[in-house]
Amino acid sequence: MTQNTQPVRVAPGGRYGTRKALEAAQKAIPLPAGGPPAPAAPGEGIPVVRPDIFGPTQRPGEPVTAGAQLGPGPSSLGVLPDDPVELLRILNTLYPSPGLRAMIERMSRGQF
């Protein structure tokens, strides 16, 4: 053991033969001296601020559907078109179906 590494330590117990394998692994690649920083004790560190779930909204201008796939507000689909046929085409690329394709063809011809 050098001065910059931890001593070889293996927890008691375990399956037969694992102690020798763990000792060999620690000897092959020794852990640096000092080890990882100790975890903070409860109550120390960054304070947690919990939101008031029954209080007023913090985002009054944001629609409740923000983040949903459809409806007003931002979504993973981006800005959705106002044309219902175009919207159905987008949905058909995400979830292809023969019924949806037939509906797009009828609506494109003006047959609602």
Secondary structure, DSSP 8 states (H G I E B T S, - for coil): --TTB------S--STTHHHHHHHHHHHS--BTT-S-----TT-SS------TTS--S-TTS-TTTTSSSSSS--TT-S--S-HHHHHHHHHHHS--HHHHHHHHHHHTT--
